[in-house]
Amino acid sequence: MSLCTSKAVFQVLSRTVPQTGYNEPRVNSSDLTLHSRFGVKCMKKRSSRHRDLIVCSSMLQSRLRTHQFQWMGVTLHDHNKTYSRPWLKTCNCQRAESASGVAAGDGNGSRLLNDVETSNSASNVMSTKHILEFEDVQVHQLKQEEILASNVSNGAISDGFDSSMEEEAWDLLRESVVYYCGNPIGTIAAKDPTSSNTLNYDQVFIRDFIPSGIAFLLKGEYDIVRNFILYTLQLQSWEKTMDCHSPGQGLMPASFKVRTVPLDGDDSATEEVLDPDFGEAAIGRVAPVDSGLWWIILLRAYGKCSGDLSVQERVDVQTGIKMILRLCLADGFDMFPTLLVTDGSCMIDRRMGIHGHPLEIQALFYSALLCAREMLTPEDGSADLIRALNNRLVALSFHIREYYWIDMKKLNEIYRYTTEEYSYDAVNKFNIYPDQISPWLVEWMPNKGGYLIGNLQPAHMDFRFFSLGNLWSVVNSLATVEQSHAILDLVEAKWSDLVAEMPFKICYPALEGQEWQIITGSDPKNTPWSYHNAGSWPTLLWQLTVASIKMKRTHIAAKAVEMAERRIARDRWPEYYDTKRSRLIGKQSRLYQTWSIAGYLVAKLLLADPSKANILITEEDSELVNALISANPRGKRGRKNLKQTYIV
């Protein structure tokens, strides 16, 4: 079967396949074209001997689960209606028994055959029997992809040419798109042709999709982001149980997968369902705290970039935001305004000694609070929530800026701390022992520059530099203007350590020796200078770029992107790099990692038009600064005014 014949068949099919019964989420008609790799896995009559035509239809499963949001005893209603969400979305796509069967339906089959005959008369190479052979297109596409992979591995593609590298990256990103009911809803984590064991890399991860979503937004392709936001919102209301215990409502999944399962009541057909993972199947069984925070950040970016505010104003979306906030702002035993989490609950999803109050979670938490405050619609039921949100913003901002910050001046202050202070006016509030200061820190800290430490708990300061937390604290103004510049000063001063031959170290330095054995449990994947133990992750390029643009120091990001372009395409877009200077591809690194590809594309798009970074940046709030001054956290201890207290 010739290539032109294959193309003609696909053109005919894409024009005539009917789409019925699917209205939400809305997509463009261009998105309904059949895709050979990640298109809908259609319902198949297993007894059918024909490979004729595909007739797709979508339906909502009839089961609905009433979902009411209660805050302070208030249930969300609108005009006396209780809002419900679909409990499960399914897509049914049925393969017709024959072309004549379709023709007997609504005339689409006849129109299809007429189009085929017209194509035959024009090209003299196509006949109606070729309709039965359209699977040859897939074979041809696979061959083309094998040639492309061979060219990339041999360095024949994108070797020093930015435009060809970007084109390759866009092709790879679009190949990673996952479809549900014919609609794009996300991107898989990796599409590595060299690995036979996919594990969960064929799923759509919430955190992994963020750079992909930003790339599509900057490119003006909004539908995939809109679909992602709405479908993951529906998964939020699923029951989540492990060993007879369920986490709080509002938890977003770590990932989800489109699965094809037998249709209820019809063993001869199949349907598509979304299968989420809230941590029940994850390594270590850890709930993803950052998923909901990233979801709120992406929701705001979608509205600011597309101008479509109708999504964030929907009642179900407003409810989803409030559920996440309710989960994060719930009262507990903690005396600190920071969010208490377990190890492995964010990008660093394995045991790395970040349990407690890791900076990455606090930076995302602060950013999500700011974004949520901007998007929440004013109503009587939201007053207490917004007041709790504002109070937490003030307390969290002061806590991070005051107690997480370290530079040479602060380091010398800690070195001279007096311990065992029992006083309301203690200087060493967390009873930090000066002997905790590691020799590497004294030598590594530059005279100009500083950063936010990785974690703070009673009698414990984690002095490691964690890149995502520091960069995002610059982006969302959790760090002051002076601190933000100091963080970038440190990046430039320690370029050989944090960037070396491939940006960007996820943390610095690595845990080694007995410290590595105790803290990681001798994790063979997190060996020193590998993976999350100070490995280099190209996806962090986009956070570095946004931070650099915000502080008007774009030369930092441009230099890092130039460094990455020297080898990332030739190395086939790895997930991470190993060794202290990032010279080796990670020993267990997946190739063609989607967020490595997307991170590079976002960095390039933002450097080409820095003004677009505003969809992610939040400037320092003058009201928040005034509140910090008036709150006077250093003031004397006293009884709270009961009129100002509230319960979350």
N, C-alpha and C positions, 0 to 999 in steps of 0.2 A: 504493500500500500504506500503510495507516494506521500511526501510531506504536504504537498498542496491539497491532496485529497483529505488528509487528516485535518488540515486547517479549515477546509470547506465544511466538513462534517461538524466541527466544533462551532463554526459560525452559525450554522443552521440550528444546531441544538441550543445554543445560547440565546437565539432569538425566539424560539418557540416553546421552550419549557415553561409551563404555566406555574404561577406562584399563587397559592390560595390560602386564605384563612390566617395569615400572619400579619399582625399590625404593630406589635410592640416587642422589642424596640424597633423604631423606624430605621430603615436603611435605604440607600440609593439603589436604583434598579441595576446599576453597574456592578453592585456587590453580589447580585444573585446569579451571576454567570457561573456555570459549573467549573470546578477546578479539579484537575486530575490527581493532585497529590493530597491536598487537605480539604477537599470539598466534603459535602455531606455523604456520610455512609448511608446510603439509601436502604429502605426496606426492600428485602429481596424475597421473592417467592422461591423457596428452596427447591421446589419441584419443577420450576420452570426450566425449559430447555432452550429458551430463546434469550438472546442479548439484544433486545430491540431498542426501546426508548426508555428514558427515565422520566417519570412523572413525579414531581416533588410536591408534597403538601405538608403544611405545618399545622399543628394543633396544640392547644394548651390542655394539659391533663386536667380532668374535671375536678380533681381534688384541690380544694383551697383550704389554706390554713388561716384562720382569723388571727391577725397580728395586731395587738393593741400595745401601744407604748404608754407606760404609766410613769409619771414623774410627780412625786409628791402627792400620789393618789389621784392624779389627773389622767384621764384617758383621752387620747387624741381622737377628735371627731371633726367632721366638716359637714355642716348643715344636717346634723343628726345622723350622719352615716358613719359607721365604723369601717375603717379601711382594712382591706385584706390583701395579702400577697399570694401569688401562686406558690404552692408548696413544692412543685417540681415542674420544670419545663421539659417537654419531650417534643421530638420532631419525628414525624412519620413520613417516610418517602417511599413510595411504592413503585416497583418496576412493572410496567405493563406487560401483559402476556404476549401481545403482538402489536405491530403497527396498526393493523386494522382495528384492534381494540381501542386504540387511542382515537382513531378517526371516528369511531362511533360515539365518542364522548361529546366534546364541545367543538369539534372541528379543527383542533390544533394539529391532529395527526394528518389531516388532509393538507393543511397549510404547510406542514413540514415536508410532505412528499412533493408538493408543488415546488417548494424552494430547492429541494434536492434535484428535481428534474431541470429546473432553470440553471442550476450550477453545472449540471451535466452538459447541457447544450453550449454553455459558455466555455468550458474547459476541455470537453471531449475526453476526460480522464475519470470521471466519477459516475457511478451507477448507484441505483438505490440499494443494491446489496451491500455497498460499503458502509451503510448505516450500522450494519451488524458487526463492523470491524473497528469501531471507534476506539476500542481499547488499545489499538496499535499506537495511538497518540501517546499513551503512557509509556510504551516501550521506547518510542523515539525520545521522549523527554528524559527518561532515565539515562539513555545513551548520551544525550547532550550534557546532562549534569555530571556524568562520569568524565567526559572530556574537560568540562570546566574545572572539576576537582583536580584532574591531572595537571592542567595548565597552572593552577594556583600552586600546587605542590612543587612544580618545577620552576616556579618563579617567573613564569611567562606572562603573568597578569599582575597589574598594579604594582610594578616595581619602580617606584619613584614618580608615578603619575597620579596626582591627587584625584583628578576627575575620574579616571578609570577605577581607582580604589573606592571612591564613593559610589560609583555605579555598581560595583561588585557588592559593596555592603548593602545597598538598597535591594539588590536582587536577592541576597541571602536573607535579609530581614523579611521581605515579602514571602519568601518560600517558607518561613517559619510560622506564618499566620495559621491559626486554628479556626475552623468554621463550625458553627452550630446552627442547624436549620438553614444552611446556606448563607449565614451571616458571619462576618469576621468578629471574633470575640476576644482574641488575645494572641500571644505568640508562645510557642513552646520554649523551654529553657535552653535546649541545644539540639542540633540536628547533626550529630557526629557520625559520618559514614564509616569511620574506622572502629567504632565500638559496637559490639553485638549486644551488650548488656545496657539497656536504656535506663534501668532503675526508674526514677521518677523524672528524668530529664525530658520526657515527652509530655509533661504536664505544663499547664499555664500557672506560673507562680505570680502571686500578687506583686511582691517586691521586684521580681525580675522584669515584669511587664512595664514598670514605671518609665525607664528610659525608652522602651519601645513606644509607649503611649506618647511620651513627649516628642519623640521623633516624628510620629504620624501627625501630631497636632501642629508642629512647626512646618510640616509639609502641606498642611491644609486638608489632611485626610481625617475627618473628625468621627466618622461613623464607628470605626473600630473601637475608639476610646469610649464613645457613648454606650455602645453595646456592652463593653467590658464593665463599665460602672454599674449599669442596670442589672446585668446578670449576676455579678458578684454580690450585689445588694440582696438579690433574692436568696442567695445561698446563706446569707447572714442569719436567716430565721430558721435554718435547719437545726434539728436536735443534735447535740454533740455530746457523746457519752463515751467514757473509757473506764472500764472496771467499775461500773455502776455510779460513776460520778460525772456530773456535767458542769462545765465552766459557766460563767455568767453570760447572760444574753448580750448580744452586740459583737461577739467575737467574729472576725472575718477569717475565712479559710487561708491556709498557707498557699494552697494550690487547688486546682481542679482539673479534671480530665473529661473529655467528651468520649463517652463509651457507647457502644452499640450493643443493645440487649434484646432478647426476645420480646415481642409485643404481647402484652397481657391478653390472654384469651385467643391468641393466634400464633401457634408455634411455627407457622410457615413465613412469618414476617418479623422484622426487627425494627427497633426505634432507637433514637438517640436520647441519652440522658446526660446531665452534668453530674459528675461524681466528685464532690469536694473532699479535701483532706484538711481537717482542723488541727492536725498534730497526732491523730490516733495512729497513723501509719508512719509518721516521720521517725527518723533515727533519733532515739532519745525520748520520743513522745512529748515534745515540747510544743506548747501552744504558741502561735506566731503573734506576738504582741504588736509588731510593727505593721502588720498587714492593714489593719483598720486605720492607722495613722497615715500610711502612704495613700490609702484610698481617698481620704479627705483631701490630701494635698493634690492628688491628681484631679479630683472633682473641681477644685478651685481653678486649677490650670486649664481644664477644659472650658469652663465658663469664660475665663479671661481671654483665651485664645480664639475660641469660636464665636464668642458673643452670644451664645445660646445659654441664657440663664434659666430657661424653662426647666432644665433637668434638675438643677439644684433647688428649684422652688417646688418641685413635686412633693406631695405629702409623704410618699413612701421614702423618698430620698431624705427629706427633713427628719423623718423618723429614724432612718438609719444613722444619720449624723448624731442624733441625740442618744441613741443606744450606745454608740461608741464612747461618747462623752460620759454617759452615765457609768459605764464600765470603768473608765479611767479615773473618774473623779470620786468614786465610791470611798467612803470613809473606811479607815483601817486602823491598825495599831501604830503605823509609822508616824514619827515626829517630823519627817522631812517632806517638803512639797514635791520631791522627785518621785518618779514612778518606780515601784519596787517590782523587779522581775527576776526570773530564774535564768540560769545560764542557757545559751543557745536560743534565745527568743527573738533574735533579729538577724541581720545579715551574717553575723558570726553565729552560726547555728549548731556549733559543736562546743563541747566543754573547753572553755578557754579562760576561766576564772573571771568572767564578767558579771556573774550573778550579783544582785544588789541593785545599784542605781547606775547602770552604765550610761556613759555620755551619749551614745548613739540614740538610745531610747528617749532620753531627756530632750535631745535636740528635735527629734521627730514629734514628740509629745507637745513641745512648745509650738512648733510649726503648725501642727494639727489644731491646736487650740486657737491660734490666730486665724487660720483659714476658716474654722467652724464659726467663729464669732462674726466673720465677714459675711458668711453665707446664711446664717440662721435668720429666718423670717421672724419679725417681732410679733409676739402674741402673748396672751396672758399666761399660758402654760409654760412659756420659756423664760419667764422673769427670774426665777430662782436658779435655773441652769446657767443663764448668762452671768448672773452675779457670782455664782461659784466659779465659773470659768475665768472671769476677770480677776478674782482674788487669787486663783491659782497662778495665773500669769504673772502677777506681781511677785508672789512668793518664790515661784520657780526662777524667775529672772534674777532676783537678788541672790538666791542660793547658788546658782551656777556661776554667776559673775564673781561672787565674793569668795566662795570656797573651792571651786574647781580650777580657778586660774592659777597658773604658775609661770614665773619668769625668774631671772636671777635674783631680783629683790625678794620675791616671795620664797624662793628656795633658801635664801640665807635666813629669812625669818623662821621658817620651819626648822632649820638646822639648830636654831637657838631656842626652840620651844621649851617651856616648862611643862612637865607632865603632871598628871594626877591633880588637876585643878578642880576643886569643888566650889563653884561660884557661878552666879548668874552673869557675871561680867568676865568670865574666863576668856583668855585670848586663844588658847588651844582647845576650842570647843569640842573637838572630836577625839581628844586625847591621842594625838598622833605622836608616835615615838620617833625622834630624829634618826634613830638607827635604821629606820625604814628607807631612808634615802640611799638609793643604790649608787655605787661608784660610777656606773655608766652615765647617770643623769648629770652628775657634777661636771663630767668632761664634755657631755653632749650639748648641754644648754648653751645657746649662743648669748653673747652680751646684748644683742639687739634681737628681740623677738620673744615669744612665749606661746603657750597653748593651754587648752583646757584638759585636765587630766582625765583618765579613762573611767574612774570610779571613786566614790567616796562613801565610806561607812565608818562606824565607830572604830577607832584605833587602826584604820586601814585607808591608805591612799594608793590607788593604782596609778603609778606615774607614767605608764606607757602612753605613747601618742597614738590615738585612734583617729584615722583620717576622716571617715564619714561623719562622725560626731563633730569634729572641729570644723570641717568644711561647711556642714549644714548649719552650724551655729553662726557662721558668717552670713550665709544666705538669708536666714530668718531673723537676724539681728538679736539672737540670744546673747551673742558676744557684743560688747560695746564697739563703737567705731575704732577706738584705740586698740582694743583687744583683737579685732578683726584684722587690722593692719599688721599687728604683731604676729598673728598666726601665719599670714602670708610672708612676713619677714623670715620666720623660722623655716617655712617651706623653701624659700630661696637660699637661706644659709645652709640648710641641710639637704640640698638637692641631690647630692651623691648618695645619701642614705634613703631618702623617701622616693626618689624617682630612678636614679641610676640609669639602667638601660631600658627600662619599661615602666611607665607610670601605672599604678601608684601603690605604694605600700599600704596594706589595709591597717597595719599597726606597726609600731616600732618601739623597742627592739623585739626580737624573738625570745620566747621562753626556751631555755636550754638546760641541759644537765638534769640535776635533781629537781629543779624548779619545774621543768617540762614534765617530768615523770609524775610529780605530785599534783600539779594543777590540771593537766590534760588527761591524767590517767594513762600516760604512755601511749597516747593516740597515734597510731601509725600514719594517719593522714595529716595530722598537724605537727609533723616533725619541724624542727627549727628552720625558719626561712622558707616555709612551704604552706600553701593553702591559707587558713586563717591565722596561722602562727607566723605573721610577718611575710606572707606571700605578696606578690604584686598583682593587682587586679585592674586590668584596662578599663573596666566599666566605670571606675571612679573618675575617669577623665571628665565626665559631664558635670559631676558635682564640683570638681576643681574649676571648671570653666565658668560655671554660674557664680561661684565665689569670687573669682578673679574679675569677672565683668562687674559685679556689684561694687567692688572696691576700686574700679577703674584701673586695674592692673592686668589687662588682658594679655600682656606679653608673657606672663607666667603660663597661662593656659596654652597660648600659641606655641611656646617652647616645648611643653609637654606633648601636645598633639604631634608636633614635628618629630619628636623622639619616638612616639608610638608608630608613626607611619613608616619608619625605617624597616620594620620587620613584622608588624602584627598581621598584615595580609599574607605575607610570605609564610608565616608560621600557622596560617589557617585559623586565625581568630580564636586563640586559646582562652579558656576560662580564667587561668591565672598562671603566673610564672614563679619559679623557684630560685633559690640561692639569694645571698645577701645583695648582689648587684643585679638580680633579675635576669640572669644570663640564660637560664634553661626554661623550657616549657614545663609547666607543672607535671610531676610524675603521674598524677591521676587527673590531670586537666582534660576536660572535654574540649574538642575542637568545634569550630563554628558555634561558639557559645553566643546566644542571642543578645544578651545584655552587654557583651564585649563589643559586638557589632553596633548595637543601638547607642551605647555610650559614646563611641567614636562619632557616629552620625550627629548626635545632639551637639557634641562639642564643635563640630565643623559648622553646623547650621547657626549656632549661637555666635561663633566668631565672625561669621559672614554678616550677621545682623544682630549685634549685641542688645538692641532694644527689645528683642523678643524674650530675653531672659526675665523680663518683668512679670511674666506669667508664673514664675517660681519664687521671685524675690519678695520679701516682706520688709519694709523699712521700719526703723525704730519708731515706735508709737510715742508721741509726745505726752499723751494722757497717761501712758504706762510709766514713762519716766517721772512725771509729776507724782504719780501714785507711789512710786518707789521712794521718793523723797519724803512725802507726807506720811507714808506708813511707818518710817523710822524703825526698821527692824532691830536696831541697836538699842532701842529705848528700854525703859525699865519694865520688869515683869509685872503684870497686873491682871486683874480679872477683866474678861471681855465684856463689852456692853451687850447685854442680852438682846437688845433690840436689833443688833446687827448680826446676830448668829442665825444660822440656818443649817438644815440637814440635807446632805446630798444623798 
